[in-house]
Amino acid sequence: MAIQSIGSTASLWNTISRKTEQQQDFKNLMAKVTDAANSSSTDKVQASTSSNGVTQSRTTIQEDILRYARADSQDAERLAHDMAYSRSDICYDLTESIKTNRMEDIKLASTGEKVGDDYKRQFYQNAAKIDAQRMQIYNTEKAKGTDPVIILSKMIDFTNTQSRDYLAATGWLA
């Protein structure tokens, strides 16, 4: 499945520039993310039914990212910053579009739903609001001197509270 954009995952990848061993660990982690995005695995995280508004619980990959961030405060800061300042994007499945050479065949990678201009317009209107809120979390917590791992955790948890449509469109849905 050909996929365009894995949301902030690609940005997270670009932030790692230190320690060969940690880089390899992170490459392995990102390979898991890519594999998860490309598969239709039945290992889905169950949606939370609690009253805290969570659409999904933290995934194993999200926990791995937090564990990686805990190992190095500078990497944690870069990860948090990049997550805060990365624009939400649609995670596309371009397989059919490439075969047919038709843009009308673009689909969501997570669900296979066709993506048209109206869908994109509505997504980006909603995503801009979500991105602004995530950036506000980052800036507010950073100004308080909050540990970068906690900031990253808060942004992950905030993202997990978004609608299933948003999570599916961005490839964030487990």
Rosetta constraint file for C-alpha pairs under 8 A:
AtomPair CA 1 CA 38 HARMONIC 6.24 0.50
AtomPair CA 1 CA 93 HARMONIC 6.24 0.50
AtomPair CA 1 CA 94 HARMONIC 7.19 0.50
AtomPair CA 1 CA 95 HARMONIC 5.67 0.50
AtomPair CA 1 CA 109 HARMONIC 7.96 0.50
AtomPair CA 2 CA 92 HARMONIC 7.78 0.50
AtomPair CA 2 CA 93 HARMONIC 5.58 0.50
AtomPair CA 2 CA 94 HARMONIC 5.29 0.50
AtomPair CA 2 CA 95 HARMONIC 5.46 0.50
AtomPair CA 3 CA 38 HARMONIC 7.82 0.50
AtomPair CA 3 CA 91 HARMONIC 6.45 0.50
AtomPair CA 3 CA 92 HARMONIC 5.24 0.50
AtomPair CA 3 CA 93 HARMONIC 4.95 0.50
AtomPair CA 3 CA 94 HARMONIC 6.14 0.50
AtomPair CA 3 CA 109 HARMONIC 6.74 0.50
AtomPair CA 4 CA 90 HARMONIC 7.91 0.50
AtomPair CA 4 CA 91 HARMONIC 5.71 0.50
AtomPair CA 4 CA 92 HARMONIC 5.27 0.50
AtomPair CA 4 CA 93 HARMONIC 7.06 0.50
AtomPair CA 4 CA 94 HARMONIC 7.46 0.50
AtomPair CA 5 CA 10 HARMONIC 7.30 0.50
AtomPair CA 5 CA 89 HARMONIC 6.91 0.50
AtomPair CA 5 CA 90 HARMONIC 6.97 0.50
AtomPair CA 5 CA 91 HARMONIC 5.30 0.50
AtomPair CA 5 CA 92 HARMONIC 7.22 0.50
AtomPair CA 6 CA 10 HARMONIC 6.18 0.50
AtomPair CA 6 CA 34 HARMONIC 7.79 0.50
AtomPair CA 6 CA 37 HARMONIC 7.95 0.50
AtomPair CA 6 CA 89 HARMONIC 7.86 0.50
AtomPair CA 6 CA 91 HARMONIC 5.85 0.50
AtomPair CA 6 CA 170 HARMONIC 7.07 0.50
AtomPair CA 6 CA 171 HARMONIC 6.46 0.50
AtomPair CA 7 CA 11 HARMONIC 7.72 0.50
AtomPair CA 7 CA 86 HARMONIC 7.71 0.50
AtomPair CA 7 CA 87 HARMONIC 7.58 0.50
AtomPair CA 7 CA 88 HARMONIC 5.93 0.50
AtomPair CA 7 CA 89 HARMONIC 5.57 0.50
AtomPair CA 7 CA 90 HARMONIC 7.29 0.50
AtomPair CA 7 CA 91 HARMONIC 6.98 0.50
AtomPair CA 7 CA 170 HARMONIC 6.03 0.50
AtomPair CA 7 CA 171 HARMONIC 7.21 0.50
AtomPair CA 7 CA 172 HARMONIC 7.98 0.50
AtomPair CA 8 CA 12 HARMONIC 6.08 0.50
AtomPair CA 8 CA 82 HARMONIC 7.31 0.50
AtomPair CA 8 CA 83 HARMONIC 5.96 0.50
AtomPair CA 8 CA 86 HARMONIC 5.86 0.50
AtomPair CA 8 CA 87 HARMONIC 7.56 0.50
AtomPair CA 8 CA 88 HARMONIC 7.36 0.50
AtomPair CA 9 CA 13 HARMONIC 6.27 0.50
AtomPair CA 9 CA 30 HARMONIC 7.39 0.50
AtomPair CA 9 CA 33 HARMONIC 7.93 0.50
AtomPair CA 10 CA 14 HARMONIC 6.53 0.50
AtomPair CA 11 CA 15 HARMONIC 6.64 0.50
AtomPair CA 11 CA 82 HARMONIC 6.33 0.50
AtomPair CA 11 CA 83 HARMONIC 7.67 0.50
AtomPair CA 11 CA 86 HARMONIC 7.22 0.50
AtomPair CA 12 CA 16 HARMONIC 7.24 0.50
AtomPair CA 12 CA 78 HARMONIC 7.92 0.50
AtomPair CA 12 CA 79 HARMONIC 5.71 0.50
AtomPair CA 12 CA 82 HARMONIC 6.45 0.50
AtomPair CA 12 CA 83 HARMONIC 7.32 0.50
AtomPair CA 13 CA 26 HARMONIC 7.57 0.50
AtomPair CA 13 CA 27 HARMONIC 7.58 0.50
AtomPair CA 13 CA 30 HARMONIC 7.23 0.50
AtomPair CA 15 CA 75 HARMONIC 7.30 0.50
AtomPair CA 15 CA 78 HARMONIC 5.99 0.50
AtomPair CA 15 CA 79 HARMONIC 6.66 0.50
AtomPair CA 15 CA 82 HARMONIC 7.64 0.50
AtomPair CA 16 CA 23 HARMONIC 6.47 0.50
AtomPair CA 16 CA 26 HARMONIC 7.88 0.50
AtomPair CA 16 CA 75 HARMONIC 6.66 0.50
AtomPair CA 17 CA 23 HARMONIC 7.13 0.50
AtomPair CA 18 CA 22 HARMONIC 7.20 0.50
AtomPair CA 18 CA 23 HARMONIC 6.66 0.50
AtomPair CA 19 CA 23 HARMONIC 6.11 0.50
AtomPair CA 20 CA 24 HARMONIC 6.20 0.50
AtomPair CA 21 CA 25 HARMONIC 6.29 0.50
AtomPair CA 22 CA 26 HARMONIC 6.09 0.50
AtomPair CA 23 CA 27 HARMONIC 6.07 0.50
AtomPair CA 24 CA 28 HARMONIC 6.17 0.50
AtomPair CA 25 CA 29 HARMONIC 6.23 0.50
AtomPair CA 26 CA 30 HARMONIC 6.10 0.50
AtomPair CA 26 CA 68 HARMONIC 7.49 0.50
AtomPair CA 27 CA 31 HARMONIC 6.10 0.50
AtomPair CA 28 CA 32 HARMONIC 6.40 0.50
AtomPair CA 29 CA 33 HARMONIC 6.45 0.50
AtomPair CA 29 CA 61 HARMONIC 7.34 0.50
AtomPair CA 29 CA 64 HARMONIC 7.31 0.50
AtomPair CA 29 CA 65 HARMONIC 7.70 0.50
AtomPair CA 30 CA 34 HARMONIC 6.20 0.50
AtomPair CA 31 CA 35 HARMONIC 6.08 0.50
AtomPair CA 32 CA 36 HARMONIC 5.99 0.50
AtomPair CA 32 CA 61 HARMONIC 7.53 0.50
AtomPair CA 33 CA 37 HARMONIC 6.14 0.50
AtomPair CA 33 CA 61 HARMONIC 6.71 0.50
AtomPair CA 34 CA 38 HARMONIC 6.12 0.50
AtomPair CA 35 CA 39 HARMONIC 6.06 0.50
AtomPair CA 36 CA 40 HARMONIC 7.65 0.50
AtomPair CA 36 CA 41 HARMONIC 7.26 0.50
AtomPair CA 37 CA 109 HARMONIC 7.43 0.50
AtomPair CA 37 CA 110 HARMONIC 7.12 0.50
AtomPair CA 37 CA 171 HARMONIC 6.52 0.50
AtomPair CA 38 CA 109 HARMONIC 7.45 0.50
AtomPair CA 40 CA 110 HARMONIC 7.82 0.50
AtomPair CA 44 CA 174 HARMONIC 5.33 0.50
AtomPair CA 45 CA 56 HARMONIC 6.85 0.50
AtomPair CA 45 CA 57 HARMONIC 6.65 0.50
AtomPair CA 45 CA 58 HARMONIC 7.88 0.50
AtomPair CA 45 CA 59 HARMONIC 6.48 0.50
AtomPair CA 45 CA 174 HARMONIC 5.67 0.50
AtomPair CA 46 CA 56 HARMONIC 6.62 0.50
AtomPair CA 46 CA 57 HARMONIC 7.09 0.50
AtomPair CA 47 CA 54 HARMONIC 7.58 0.50
AtomPair CA 47 CA 55 HARMONIC 5.65 0.50
AtomPair CA 47 CA 56 HARMONIC 4.38 0.50
AtomPair CA 47 CA 57 HARMONIC 6.33 0.50
AtomPair CA 48 CA 54 HARMONIC 5.95 0.50
AtomPair CA 48 CA 55 HARMONIC 6.09 0.50
AtomPair CA 48 CA 56 HARMONIC 5.52 0.50
AtomPair CA 48 CA 57 HARMONIC 6.11 0.50
AtomPair CA 49 CA 54 HARMONIC 7.77 0.50
AtomPair CA 50 CA 54 HARMONIC 7.36 0.50
AtomPair CA 53 CA 161 HARMONIC 5.76 0.50
AtomPair CA 54 CA 157 HARMONIC 7.81 0.50
AtomPair CA 54 CA 160 HARMONIC 5.94 0.50
AtomPair CA 54 CA 161 HARMONIC 4.24 0.50
AtomPair CA 54 CA 162 HARMONIC 7.51 0.50
AtomPair CA 55 CA 160 HARMONIC 5.74 0.50
AtomPair CA 55 CA 161 HARMONIC 4.90 0.50
AtomPair CA 55 CA 162 HARMONIC 6.34 0.50
AtomPair CA 55 CA 163 HARMONIC 6.56 0.50
AtomPair CA 55 CA 164 HARMONIC 6.66 0.50
AtomPair CA 56 CA 160 HARMONIC 5.53 0.50
AtomPair CA 56 CA 161 HARMONIC 6.94 0.50
AtomPair CA 56 CA 173 HARMONIC 7.59 0.50
AtomPair CA 56 CA 174 HARMONIC 7.64 0.50
AtomPair CA 57 CA 160 HARMONIC 6.85 0.50
AtomPair CA 58 CA 62 HARMONIC 5.99 0.50
AtomPair CA 58 CA 63 HARMONIC 6.70 0.50
AtomPair CA 58 CA 156 HARMONIC 7.81 0.50
AtomPair CA 58 CA 157 HARMONIC 7.25 0.50
AtomPair CA 58 CA 160 HARMONIC 7.26 0.50
AtomPair CA 59 CA 63 HARMONIC 6.33 0.50
AtomPair CA 59 CA 174 HARMONIC 6.60 0.50
AtomPair CA 60 CA 64 HARMONIC 6.13 0.50
AtomPair CA 61 CA 65 HARMONIC 6.23 0.50
AtomPair CA 62 CA 66 HARMONIC 6.34 0.50
AtomPair CA 62 CA 156 HARMONIC 7.51 0.50
AtomPair CA 63 CA 67 HARMONIC 6.11 0.50
AtomPair CA 64 CA 68 HARMONIC 6.10 0.50
AtomPair CA 65 CA 69 HARMONIC 6.16 0.50
AtomPair CA 66 CA 70 HARMONIC 6.20 0.50
AtomPair CA 66 CA 149 HARMONIC 6.65 0.50
AtomPair CA 66 CA 152 HARMONIC 7.43 0.50
AtomPair CA 66 CA 153 HARMONIC 6.95 0.50
AtomPair CA 67 CA 71 HARMONIC 6.73 0.50
AtomPair CA 68 CA 72 HARMONIC 7.38 0.50
AtomPair CA 68 CA 76 HARMONIC 7.88 0.50
AtomPair CA 69 CA 73 HARMONIC 6.67 0.50
AtomPair CA 69 CA 75 HARMONIC 6.01 0.50
AtomPair CA 69 CA 76 HARMONIC 4.32 0.50
AtomPair CA 69 CA 79 HARMONIC 7.44 0.50
AtomPair CA 69 CA 149 HARMONIC 6.11 0.50
AtomPair CA 70 CA 76 HARMONIC 6.70 0.50
AtomPair CA 70 CA 149 HARMONIC 6.20 0.50
AtomPair CA 72 CA 76 HARMONIC 6.16 0.50
AtomPair CA 73 CA 77 HARMONIC 6.14 0.50
AtomPair CA 73 CA 148 HARMONIC 6.97 0.50
AtomPair CA 73 CA 149 HARMONIC 7.63 0.50
AtomPair CA 74 CA 78 HARMONIC 6.33 0.50
AtomPair CA 75 CA 79 HARMONIC 6.05 0.50
AtomPair CA 76 CA 80 HARMONIC 6.09 0.50
AtomPair CA 76 CA 148 HARMONIC 5.55 0.50
AtomPair CA 76 CA 149 HARMONIC 5.69 0.50
AtomPair CA 76 CA 152 HARMONIC 7.54 0.50
AtomPair CA 77 CA 81 HARMONIC 6.00 0.50
AtomPair CA 77 CA 148 HARMONIC 5.09 0.50
AtomPair CA 77 CA 149 HARMONIC 7.44 0.50
AtomPair CA 78 CA 82 HARMONIC 5.99 0.50
AtomPair CA 79 CA 83 HARMONIC 6.07 0.50
AtomPair CA 79 CA 152 HARMONIC 7.25 0.50
AtomPair CA 80 CA 84 HARMONIC 6.13 0.50
AtomPair CA 80 CA 138 HARMONIC 7.36 0.50
AtomPair CA 80 CA 148 HARMONIC 6.31 0.50
AtomPair CA 80 CA 149 HARMONIC 7.44 0.50
AtomPair CA 80 CA 151 HARMONIC 6.53 0.50
AtomPair CA 80 CA 152 HARMONIC 4.86 0.50
AtomPair CA 80 CA 155 HARMONIC 7.98 0.50
AtomPair CA 81 CA 85 HARMONIC 6.16 0.50
AtomPair CA 81 CA 138 HARMONIC 7.36 0.50
AtomPair CA 82 CA 86 HARMONIC 5.67 0.50
AtomPair CA 83 CA 152 HARMONIC 7.68 0.50
AtomPair CA 83 CA 155 HARMONIC 7.75 0.50
AtomPair CA 84 CA 131 HARMONIC 7.31 0.50
AtomPair CA 84 CA 134 HARMONIC 5.72 0.50
AtomPair CA 84 CA 135 HARMONIC 4.65 0.50
AtomPair CA 84 CA 138 HARMONIC 6.06 0.50
AtomPair CA 84 CA 155 HARMONIC 7.61 0.50
AtomPair CA 85 CA 131 HARMONIC 7.72 0.50
AtomPair CA 85 CA 135 HARMONIC 6.35 0.50
AtomPair CA 86 CA 131 HARMONIC 7.75 0.50
AtomPair CA 87 CA 127 HARMONIC 7.96 0.50
AtomPair CA 87 CA 128 HARMONIC 7.72 0.50
AtomPair CA 87 CA 131 HARMONIC 6.39 0.50
AtomPair CA 88 CA 124 HARMONIC 7.86 0.50
AtomPair CA 88 CA 127 HARMONIC 5.94 0.50
AtomPair CA 88 CA 128 HARMONIC 7.56 0.50
AtomPair CA 88 CA 131 HARMONIC 6.64 0.50
AtomPair CA 88 CA 170 HARMONIC 6.79 0.50
AtomPair CA 89 CA 124 HARMONIC 7.76 0.50
AtomPair CA 89 CA 127 HARMONIC 7.91 0.50
AtomPair CA 89 CA 169 HARMONIC 7.72 0.50
AtomPair CA 89 CA 170 HARMONIC 5.77 0.50
AtomPair CA 90 CA 108 HARMONIC 7.41 0.50
AtomPair CA 90 CA 169 HARMONIC 5.13 0.50
AtomPair CA 90 CA 170 HARMONIC 4.78 0.50
AtomPair CA 90 CA 171 HARMONIC 7.41 0.50
AtomPair CA 91 CA 108 HARMONIC 6.12 0.50
AtomPair CA 91 CA 109 HARMONIC 5.77 0.50
AtomPair CA 91 CA 110 HARMONIC 7.71 0.50
AtomPair CA 91 CA 169 HARMONIC 5.92 0.50
AtomPair CA 91 CA 170 HARMONIC 5.10 0.50
AtomPair CA 91 CA 171 HARMONIC 5.51 0.50
AtomPair CA 92 CA 106 HARMONIC 6.67 0.50
AtomPair CA 92 CA 107 HARMONIC 5.68 0.50
AtomPair CA 92 CA 108 HARMONIC 4.72 0.50
AtomPair CA 92 CA 109 HARMONIC 4.86 0.50
AtomPair CA 92 CA 169 HARMONIC 8.00 0.50
AtomPair CA 93 CA 106 HARMONIC 6.24 0.50
AtomPair CA 93 CA 107 HARMONIC 5.13 0.50
AtomPair CA 93 CA 108 HARMONIC 5.49 0.50
AtomPair CA 93 CA 109 HARMONIC 4.32 0.50
AtomPair CA 93 CA 112 HARMONIC 7.29 0.50
AtomPair CA 94 CA 98 HARMONIC 5.97 0.50
AtomPair CA 94 CA 105 HARMONIC 7.51 0.50
AtomPair CA 94 CA 106 HARMONIC 5.40 0.50
AtomPair CA 94 CA 107 HARMONIC 6.69 0.50
AtomPair CA 95 CA 99 HARMONIC 6.39 0.50
AtomPair CA 95 CA 106 HARMONIC 7.82 0.50
AtomPair CA 96 CA 100 HARMONIC 5.99 0.50
AtomPair CA 96 CA 101 HARMONIC 7.91 0.50
AtomPair CA 96 CA 105 HARMONIC 5.73 0.50
AtomPair CA 96 CA 106 HARMONIC 6.89 0.50
AtomPair CA 97 CA 101 HARMONIC 5.24 0.50
AtomPair CA 97 CA 102 HARMONIC 5.08 0.50
AtomPair CA 97 CA 103 HARMONIC 5.66 0.50
AtomPair CA 97 CA 104 HARMONIC 7.10 0.50
AtomPair CA 97 CA 105 HARMONIC 4.71 0.50
AtomPair CA 97 CA 106 HARMONIC 5.51 0.50
AtomPair CA 98 CA 102 HARMONIC 7.20 0.50
AtomPair CA 100 CA 105 HARMONIC 7.67 0.50
AtomPair CA 102 CA 106 HARMONIC 7.99 0.50
AtomPair CA 104 CA 114 HARMONIC 7.78 0.50
AtomPair CA 104 CA 115 HARMONIC 7.71 0.50
AtomPair CA 104 CA 116 HARMONIC 7.14 0.50
AtomPair CA 105 CA 114 HARMONIC 6.62 0.50
AtomPair CA 105 CA 115 HARMONIC 7.83 0.50
AtomPair CA 106 CA 114 HARMONIC 5.89 0.50
AtomPair CA 106 CA 115 HARMONIC 5.82 0.50
AtomPair CA 106 CA 116 HARMONIC 7.94 0.50
AtomPair CA 107 CA 111 HARMONIC 7.82 0.50
AtomPair CA 107 CA 112 HARMONIC 5.14 0.50
AtomPair CA 107 CA 113 HARMONIC 5.16 0.50
AtomPair CA 107 CA 114 HARMONIC 4.18 0.50
AtomPair CA 107 CA 115 HARMONIC 5.20 0.50
AtomPair CA 108 CA 112 HARMONIC 4.96 0.50
AtomPair CA 108 CA 113 HARMONIC 5.32 0.50
AtomPair CA 108 CA 114 HARMONIC 6.43 0.50
AtomPair CA 108 CA 115 HARMONIC 6.56 0.50
AtomPair CA 108 CA 168 HARMONIC 7.66 0.50
AtomPair CA 108 CA 169 HARMONIC 6.18 0.50
AtomPair CA 109 CA 169 HARMONIC 7.73 0.50
AtomPair CA 109 CA 171 HARMONIC 7.00 0.50
AtomPair CA 110 CA 168 HARMONIC 5.71 0.50
AtomPair CA 110 CA 169 HARMONIC 7.08 0.50
AtomPair CA 110 CA 171 HARMONIC 6.01 0.50
AtomPair CA 110 CA 173 HARMONIC 7.67 0.50
AtomPair CA 111 CA 168 HARMONIC 7.03 0.50
AtomPair CA 115 CA 119 HARMONIC 5.98 0.50
AtomPair CA 115 CA 120 HARMONIC 6.92 0.50
AtomPair CA 116 CA 120 HARMONIC 6.33 0.50
AtomPair CA 117 CA 121 HARMONIC 6.09 0.50
AtomPair CA 118 CA 122 HARMONIC 6.16 0.50
AtomPair CA 119 CA 123 HARMONIC 6.00 0.50
AtomPair CA 120 CA 124 HARMONIC 6.10 0.50
AtomPair CA 121 CA 125 HARMONIC 6.26 0.50
AtomPair CA 122 CA 126 HARMONIC 6.32 0.50
AtomPair CA 123 CA 127 HARMONIC 5.85 0.50
AtomPair CA 123 CA 166 HARMONIC 7.30 0.50
AtomPair CA 124 CA 128 HARMONIC 5.95 0.50
AtomPair CA 125 CA 129 HARMONIC 6.99 0.50
AtomPair CA 126 CA 130 HARMONIC 6.49 0.50
AtomPair CA 127 CA 131 HARMONIC 5.92 0.50
AtomPair CA 127 CA 166 HARMONIC 7.68 0.50
AtomPair CA 128 CA 132 HARMONIC 6.15 0.50
AtomPair CA 129 CA 133 HARMONIC 6.30 0.50
AtomPair CA 130 CA 134 HARMONIC 6.19 0.50
AtomPair CA 131 CA 135 HARMONIC 6.12 0.50
AtomPair CA 132 CA 136 HARMONIC 6.11 0.50
AtomPair CA 133 CA 137 HARMONIC 6.28 0.50
AtomPair CA 134 CA 138 HARMONIC 6.40 0.50
AtomPair CA 134 CA 155 HARMONIC 6.03 0.50
AtomPair CA 134 CA 158 HARMONIC 7.29 0.50
AtomPair CA 134 CA 159 HARMONIC 7.81 0.50
AtomPair CA 135 CA 139 HARMONIC 6.13 0.50
AtomPair CA 136 CA 140 HARMONIC 5.87 0.50
AtomPair CA 137 CA 141 HARMONIC 6.00 0.50
AtomPair CA 137 CA 151 HARMONIC 7.54 0.50
AtomPair CA 137 CA 154 HARMONIC 7.63 0.50
AtomPair CA 137 CA 155 HARMONIC 6.92 0.50
AtomPair CA 138 CA 142 HARMONIC 5.88 0.50
AtomPair CA 138 CA 151 HARMONIC 6.18 0.50
AtomPair CA 138 CA 152 HARMONIC 7.97 0.50
AtomPair CA 138 CA 155 HARMONIC 7.41 0.50
AtomPair CA 139 CA 143 HARMONIC 6.05 0.50
AtomPair CA 140 CA 144 HARMONIC 6.45 0.50
AtomPair CA 141 CA 145 HARMONIC 6.38 0.50
AtomPair CA 141 CA 146 HARMONIC 5.31 0.50
AtomPair CA 141 CA 151 HARMONIC 6.37 0.50
AtomPair CA 142 CA 146 HARMONIC 5.59 0.50
AtomPair CA 142 CA 147 HARMONIC 7.81 0.50
AtomPair CA 142 CA 148 HARMONIC 7.60 0.50
AtomPair CA 142 CA 151 HARMONIC 7.54 0.50
AtomPair CA 146 CA 150 HARMONIC 6.75 0.50
AtomPair CA 146 CA 151 HARMONIC 6.62 0.50
AtomPair CA 147 CA 151 HARMONIC 6.41 0.50
AtomPair CA 148 CA 152 HARMONIC 6.06 0.50
AtomPair CA 149 CA 153 HARMONIC 6.04 0.50
AtomPair CA 150 CA 154 HARMONIC 6.10 0.50
AtomPair CA 151 CA 155 HARMONIC 6.27 0.50
AtomPair CA 152 CA 156 HARMONIC 6.17 0.50
AtomPair CA 153 CA 157 HARMONIC 6.10 0.50
AtomPair CA 154 CA 158 HARMONIC 5.98 0.50
AtomPair CA 155 CA 159 HARMONIC 6.11 0.50
AtomPair CA 156 CA 160 HARMONIC 6.21 0.50
AtomPair CA 157 CA 161 HARMONIC 6.59 0.50
AtomPair CA 158 CA 162 HARMONIC 7.17 0.50
AtomPair CA 159 CA 167 HARMONIC 7.93 0.50
AtomPair CA 160 CA 167 HARMONIC 7.57 0.50
AtomPair CA 162 CA 166 HARMONIC 6.38 0.50
AtomPair CA 162 CA 167 HARMONIC 6.64 0.50
AtomPair CA 163 CA 167 HARMONIC 6.32 0.50
AtomPair CA 164 CA 168 HARMONIC 5.91 0.50
AtomPair CA 164 CA 173 HARMONIC 7.15 0.50
AtomPair CA 165 CA 169 HARMONIC 6.04 0.50
AtomPair CA 166 CA 170 HARMONIC 6.20 0.50
AtomPair CA 167 CA 171 HARMONIC 6.08 0.50
AtomPair CA 167 CA 172 HARMONIC 4.77 0.50
AtomPair CA 167 CA 173 HARMONIC 4.70 0.50
AtomPair CA 168 CA 172 HARMONIC 6.14 0.50
AtomPair CA 168 CA 173 HARMONIC 5.06 0.50
